Amino acid sequence: MTSPWSEGQVASVAPDAGSLAAAAKLSAAWTQTGGNGDALWGLCQGSGKSPYRSVVDLTGPAYHCSCPSRKFPCKHTLGLLLIWSQGRVAEQSEPPEFANDWLTRRAGRAVPAAATRTAGAKATERRAERVAAGLDELDLWLTDQIRGGLGAADISASAFDAIAARMVDAQAPGIASTLRRLPIVVATRADWPDRLLREYARLHLLVVAHRRLRELPEPLQASVRSHVGYPVATDSVRAEPGVRDRWMVLGMQTTEEKRLFTRRVWLLGRDHGRRAILLDFAHGSGNFSTVIPPLGSLVDATLHFYPGAAPLRAQFGDTHEPPEPFTTVAPSDIDTALDDFAAAVGADPWIRSWPALLTGVTPAYDGGSWFVVDGQGRALPLSGEDPVQWRLLGMSGGSPVTVFGEWTSDSLVPVSVFDRGDVYPLVAAAPSTAGSRR
């Protein structure tokens, strides 16, 4: 028989803490329980005359119960899993009729499901072939850029847009997005040749990694697919093991481009120090479907991270306690921020930025450049829009504050400032995001 789950595994599938607590109270209500390695079944006596019939398909897992509960799984199937985890379900070769009927119907539905998976695998293979052909073309384009020299190359916006459109046709939107950002680098950076060569090197490395995808460790494979632009199903992310922590909402920003609104929410685990970013998109208006705690909140929740060598993007899972404000953060210095970024890039070389929290730093302006300076006199350059930098300087009043932002290997892009127990946004945040002190 399949090894019983631990109580922690049972808890991980519960819809909420109340259902799990109710399930534990049903310990003595079970009769005719059994299991055969692939399934569990049992009768649970409730308040009615007839007991509820509960079945668990362990190969899914999938759950069935005759009770009217709208929660899934219900407290009865959770209770069945709990007594199984305690070794109180005997092994039997054949399920009773009520369990067999449901398992048989489910097995019948598995045939078309298998066919669907086969069709999906073929579609994925065709997409990979199309992407590979597009990346071969990109590699030739990169080679031409380098062979002829940047002085002779066409670095106009239309030239980058043309190769980006080809990547869209090849179903590599992540690369297309990177290419469309390059004209901004050329137009705004005095050191654009160095920047451009760096981006070309990253793209070439991505092409080579995609060609050798099957040779790479699985987490790095996921990173390559992500940077190329392969879609990731929401359900598959939800299936990833959850990470529970007390998450501090340290930054929030909403941007809009061609009526596509993007919301970024940066989180930091108070207990384990893990960083996360939540991305939500909305067309036409900034009304996002996911409800996120406001800036400055501390929320006990489970996050599910997208797979990758340096996983950062996540989906919000179950919330275990109502959000509440936080008034302190742990000290974090420049060395810690740089080490975190180095570790992330060491795992995923295509990462361009990483969340950074700096405590006890003072904003400074030398007439031409912006910096934050720590108590030892060490400085990190700031980048971003001037109004953001002036806002940061004004909020600090020339005194040390805690700054949260993204480190990009050569500068810090500030997102929010934490001072006297409150978090204040420096960039355009979603409505009602002002932190409040407890």
DAKA-V874531 format. One record per residue. SS is DSSP state (H for helix, E for strand, - for the rest). NEAR is the number of other ideal C-beta (glycine too) atoms within 10 Angstrom. D_CENTER is the distance of its C-alpha to the mean C-alpha in whole Angstrom. Layout:
ss=SS near=NEAR d_center=D_CENTER
ss=SS near=NEAR d_center=D_CENTER
This chain:
ss=- near=15 d_center=35
ss=- near=14 d_center=32
ss=- near=7 d_center=31
ss=- near=20 d_center=30
ss=- near=18 d_center=27
ss=- near=10 d_center=26
ss=H near=14 d_center=26
ss=H near=8 d_center=23
ss=H near=12 d_center=22
ss=H near=23 d_center=24
ss=H near=17 d_center=22
ss=H near=16 d_center=18
ss=H near=17 d_center=20
ss=- near=21 d_center=21
ss=- near=16 d_center=21
ss=- near=12 d_center=22
ss=H near=12 d_center=24
ss=H near=11 d_center=27
ss=H near=22 d_center=27
ss=H near=20 d_center=26
ss=H near=12 d_center=29
ss=H near=18 d_center=31
ss=H near=24 d_center=31
ss=H near=15 d_center=32
ss=- near=10 d_center=35
ss=- near=20 d_center=36
ss=- near=12 d_center=37
ss=- near=7 d_center=41
ss=- near=16 d_center=41
ss=E near=20 d_center=40
ss=E near=9 d_center=42
ss=E near=14 d_center=43
ss=E near=18 d_center=39
ss=E near=18 d_center=39
ss=E near=22 d_center=36
ss=- near=17 d_center=37
ss=- near=12 d_center=34
ss=- near=15 d_center=32
ss=E near=24 d_center=32
ss=E near=27 d_center=33
ss=E near=24 d_center=36
ss=E near=27 d_center=38
ss=E near=20 d_center=40
ss=E near=25 d_center=39
ss=- near=14 d_center=42
ss=- near=14 d_center=41
ss=- near=4 d_center=43
ss=- near=8 d_center=44
ss=- near=6 d_center=47
ss=- near=9 d_center=45
ss=- near=18 d_center=42
ss=E near=23 d_center=38
ss=E near=21 d_center=38
ss=E near=29 d_center=34
ss=E near=24 d_center=33
ss=E near=27 d_center=30
ss=E near=18 d_center=29
ss=- near=18 d_center=27
ss=- near=14 d_center=26
ss=- near=11 d_center=24
ss=- near=15 d_center=24
ss=E near=16 d_center=25
ss=E near=19 d_center=27
ss=E near=22 d_center=31
ss=E near=23 d_center=33
ss=- near=17 d_center=36
ss=- near=17 d_center=35
ss=- near=7 d_center=34
ss=- near=15 d_center=31
ss=- near=7 d_center=28
ss=- near=16 d_center=26
ss=- near=12 d_center=24
ss=- near=24 d_center=25
ss=- near=24 d_center=28
ss=H near=27 d_center=30
ss=H near=28 d_center=32
ss=H near=30 d_center=30
ss=H near=26 d_center=28
ss=H near=27 d_center=31
ss=H near=31 d_center=32
ss=H near=28 d_center=29
ss=H near=23 d_center=30
ss=H near=23 d_center=34
ss=H near=21 d_center=33
ss=H near=18 d_center=31
ss=- near=11 d_center=34
ss=- near=8 d_center=36
ss=- near=14 d_center=38
ss=- near=20 d_center=37
ss=- near=9 d_center=40
ss=E near=10 d_center=40
ss=- near=15 d_center=42
ss=- near=7 d_center=42
ss=- near=9 d_center=42
ss=- near=20 d_center=40
ss=- near=15 d_center=43
ss=H near=9 d_center=43
ss=H near=16 d_center=41
ss=H near=25 d_center=38
ss=H near=14 d_center=39
ss=H near=14 d_center=39
ss=H near=20 d_center=36
ss=H near=21 d_center=34
ss=H near=10 d_center=37
ss=H near=11 d_center=36
ss=H near=17 d_center=32
ss=H near=12 d_center=33
ss=H near=9 d_center=35
ss=H near=9 d_center=32
ss=H near=14 d_center=30
ss=H near=9 d_center=32
ss=H near=9 d_center=31
ss=H near=10 d_center=27
ss=H near=10 d_center=28
ss=H near=10 d_center=30
ss=H near=10 d_center=27
ss=H near=11 d_center=25
ss=H near=10 d_center=27
ss=H near=10 d_center=27
ss=H near=11 d_center=23
ss=H near=10 d_center=24
ss=H near=10 d_center=27
ss=H near=10 d_center=25
ss=H near=12 d_center=22
ss=H near=10 d_center=25
ss=H near=11 d_center=26
ss=H near=15 d_center=23
ss=H near=16 d_center=23
ss=H near=11 d_center=27
ss=H near=14 d_center=26
ss=H near=20 d_center=24
ss=H near=17 d_center=26
ss=H near=12 d_center=29
ss=H near=23 d_center=27
ss=H near=23 d_center=26
ss=H near=14 d_center=29
ss=H near=16 d_center=31
ss=H near=23 d_center=28
ss=H near=17 d_center=29
ss=H near=11 d_center=33
ss=H near=17 d_center=32
ss=H near=17 d_center=31
ss=H near=12 d_center=34
ss=H near=11 d_center=36
ss=H near=19 d_center=35
ss=H near=13 d_center=35
ss=H near=9 d_center=39
ss=H near=11 d_center=40
ss=- near=9 d_center=39
ss=- near=14 d_center=37
ss=- near=7 d_center=40
ss=- near=9 d_center=41
ss=- near=14 d_center=38
ss=- near=11 d_center=37
ss=- near=18 d_center=34
ss=- near=11 d_center=34
ss=H near=13 d_center=31
ss=H near=8 d_center=33
ss=H near=16 d_center=33
ss=H near=21 d_center=29
ss=H near=14 d_center=29
ss=H near=13 d_center=31
ss=H near=19 d_center=29
ss=H near=22 d_center=25
ss=H near=13 d_center=27
ss=H near=17 d_center=28
ss=H near=26 d_center=24
ss=H near=16 d_center=23
ss=H near=13 d_center=26
ss=- near=23 d_center=25
ss=- near=17 d_center=22
ss=- near=27 d_center=20
ss=H near=15 d_center=18
ss=H near=16 d_center=16
ss=H near=25 d_center=19
ss=H near=23 d_center=21
ss=H near=14 d_center=19
ss=H near=21 d_center=20
ss=H near=23 d_center=23
ss=H near=17 d_center=24
ss=H near=12 d_center=23
ss=H near=21 d_center=26
ss=H near=18 d_center=29
ss=H near=12 d_center=27
ss=H near=18 d_center=27
ss=H near=16 d_center=31
ss=H near=10 d_center=32
ss=H near=9 d_center=31
ss=- near=12 d_center=31
ss=- near=7 d_center=34
ss=- near=10 d_center=33
ss=H near=17 d_center=31
ss=H near=15 d_center=33
ss=H near=11 d_center=31
ss=H near=16 d_center=28
ss=H near=18 d_center=28
ss=H near=13 d_center=29
ss=H near=13 d_center=26
ss=H near=17 d_center=24
ss=H near=17 d_center=27
ss=H near=13 d_center=26
ss=H near=16 d_center=22
ss=H near=22 d_center=23
ss=H near=16 d_center=26
ss=H near=14 d_center=24
ss=H near=23 d_center=21
ss=H near=21 d_center=24
ss=H near=12 d_center=25
ss=H near=21 d_center=22
ss=H near=24 d_center=22
ss=H near=13 d_center=25
ss=- near=10 d_center=25
ss=H near=14 d_center=22
ss=H near=6 d_center=23
ss=H near=9 d_center=25
ss=- near=15 d_center=21
ss=- near=10 d_center=19
ss=H near=8 d_center=17
ss=H near=14 d_center=14
ss=H near=18 d_center=15
ss=H near=19 d_center=16
ss=H near=19 d_center=13
ss=H near=24 d_center=12
ss=H near=23 d_center=15
ss=H near=20 d_center=15
ss=H near=20 d_center=11
ss=H near=25 d_center=14
ss=H near=26 d_center=17
ss=- near=18 d_center=15
ss=- near=18 d_center=15
ss=- near=11 d_center=13
ss=- near=14 d_center=11
ss=- near=9 d_center=12
ss=H near=10 d_center=10
ss=H near=7 d_center=13
ss=H near=11 d_center=12
ss=H near=17 d_center=8
ss=H near=11 d_center=10
ss=- near=10 d_center=12
ss=- near=16 d_center=10
ss=- near=8 d_center=12
ss=- near=16 d_center=11
ss=E near=18 d_center=11
ss=E near=16 d_center=14
ss=E near=19 d_center=15
ss=E near=17 d_center=16
ss=E near=31 d_center=14
ss=E near=26 d_center=15
ss=E near=25 d_center=14
ss=E near=25 d_center=16
ss=E near=26 d_center=15
ss=E near=25 d_center=15
ss=E near=19 d_center=16
ss=E near=19 d_center=17
ss=E near=12 d_center=18
ss=E near=12 d_center=21
ss=E near=7 d_center=22
ss=- near=5 d_center=24
ss=- near=9 d_center=23
ss=E near=11 d_center=20
ss=E near=18 d_center=18
ss=E near=15 d_center=14
ss=E near=19 d_center=13
ss=E near=19 d_center=11
ss=E near=26 d_center=11
ss=E near=24 d_center=10
ss=E near=26 d_center=11
ss=E near=22 d_center=13
ss=E near=16 d_center=14
ss=- near=18 d_center=17
ss=- near=10 d_center=19
ss=- near=10 d_center=17
ss=- near=13 d_center=16
ss=- near=17 d_center=12
ss=E near=20 d_center=10
ss=E near=22 d_center=7
ss=E near=17 d_center=6
ss=E near=20 d_center=6
ss=E near=13 d_center=8
ss=E near=18 d_center=11
ss=E near=10 d_center=14
ss=E near=17 d_center=17
ss=E near=9 d_center=20
ss=- near=8 d_center=24
ss=- near=9 d_center=23
ss=- near=15 d_center=20
ss=- near=8 d_center=20
ss=- near=17 d_center=16
ss=- near=7 d_center=16
ss=- near=12 d_center=14
ss=- near=7 d_center=15
ss=- near=19 d_center=14
ss=- near=22 d_center=16
ss=- near=19 d_center=18
ss=- near=27 d_center=18
ss=- near=27 d_center=20
ss=E near=21 d_center=19
ss=E near=18 d_center=18
ss=E near=22 d_center=17
ss=E near=17 d_center=17
ss=E near=20 d_center=14
ss=E near=18 d_center=12
ss=E near=23 d_center=8
ss=E near=20 d_center=6
ss=E near=17 d_center=4
ss=- near=18 d_center=5
ss=- near=17 d_center=8
ss=- near=21 d_center=10
ss=- near=21 d_center=12
ss=- near=20 d_center=11
ss=- near=23 d_center=7
ss=- near=18 d_center=5
ss=E near=17 d_center=2
ss=E near=24 d_center=2
ss=E near=19 d_center=5
ss=E near=20 d_center=8
ss=E near=17 d_center=11
ss=E near=16 d_center=14
ss=E near=15 d_center=16
ss=- near=13 d_center=19
ss=- near=11 d_center=21
ss=- near=9 d_center=21
ss=- near=17 d_center=20
ss=E near=14 d_center=22
ss=E near=19 d_center=23
ss=- near=23 d_center=23
ss=- near=14 d_center=26
ss=- near=9 d_center=25
ss=- near=17 d_center=23
ss=- near=11 d_center=23
ss=- near=10 d_center=25
ss=- near=19 d_center=23
ss=- near=17 d_center=25
ss=H near=19 d_center=25
ss=H near=10 d_center=25
ss=H near=16 d_center=22
ss=H near=19 d_center=20
ss=H near=15 d_center=22
ss=H near=11 d_center=21
ss=H near=19 d_center=18
ss=H near=20 d_center=17
ss=H near=12 d_center=20
ss=H near=12 d_center=18
ss=H near=20 d_center=15
ss=H near=15 d_center=17
ss=H near=11 d_center=19
ss=H near=16 d_center=16
ss=- near=21 d_center=15
ss=- near=17 d_center=18
ss=- near=19 d_center=16
ss=- near=20 d_center=14
ss=- near=14 d_center=16
ss=- near=17 d_center=15
ss=E near=22 d_center=13
ss=E near=22 d_center=13
ss=E near=24 d_center=17
ss=E near=25 d_center=19
ss=E near=23 d_center=23
ss=E near=18 d_center=25
ss=E near=17 d_center=29
ss=E near=24 d_center=29
ss=E near=18 d_center=31
ss=E near=25 d_center=31
ss=E near=15 d_center=34
ss=E near=13 d_center=35
ss=- near=8 d_center=38
ss=- near=4 d_center=39
ss=- near=5 d_center=37
ss=- near=13 d_center=33
ss=E near=23 d_center=31
ss=E near=18 d_center=30
ss=E near=24 d_center=29
ss=E near=16 d_center=31
ss=- near=17 d_center=31
ss=- near=11 d_center=34
ss=- near=9 d_center=35
ss=- near=6 d_center=35
ss=- near=13 d_center=33
ss=E near=17 d_center=31
ss=E near=21 d_center=28
ss=E near=12 d_center=28
ss=E near=22 d_center=26
ss=E near=16 d_center=25
ss=- near=18 d_center=24
ss=- near=11 d_center=27
ss=H near=9 d_center=30
ss=H near=10 d_center=30
ss=H near=20 d_center=26
ss=H near=19 d_center=28
ss=H near=14 d_center=31
ss=H near=18 d_center=30
ss=H near=22 d_center=28
ss=H near=17 d_center=32
ss=H near=11 d_center=33
ss=H near=17 d_center=31
ss=H near=19 d_center=32
ss=- near=10 d_center=35
ss=- near=10 d_center=36
ss=- near=10 d_center=35
ss=- near=17 d_center=32
ss=E near=22 d_center=28
ss=E near=20 d_center=25
ss=E near=27 d_center=23
ss=E near=24 d_center=19
ss=E near=30 d_center=18
ss=E near=21 d_center=16
ss=E near=21 d_center=18
ss=- near=16 d_center=19
ss=- near=13 d_center=22
ss=- near=10 d_center=24
ss=- near=18 d_center=24
ss=E near=25 d_center=22
ss=E near=17 d_center=20
ss=E near=25 d_center=21
ss=E near=25 d_center=19
ss=E near=27 d_center=20
ss=E near=22 d_center=23
ss=E near=22 d_center=24
ss=E near=16 d_center=28
ss=- near=8 d_center=30
ss=- near=15 d_center=27
ss=E near=18 d_center=26
ss=E near=29 d_center=23
ss=E near=19 d_center=24
ss=E near=20 d_center=22
ss=- near=24 d_center=23
ss=- near=20 d_center=21
ss=- near=13 d_center=21
ss=- near=21 d_center=19
ss=- near=19 d_center=19
ss=- near=8 d_center=22
ss=- near=7 d_center=23
ss=- near=23 d_center=21
ss=- near=13 d_center=24
ss=- near=22 d_center=23
ss=- near=13 d_center=26
ss=- near=11 d_center=28
ss=- near=11 d_center=29
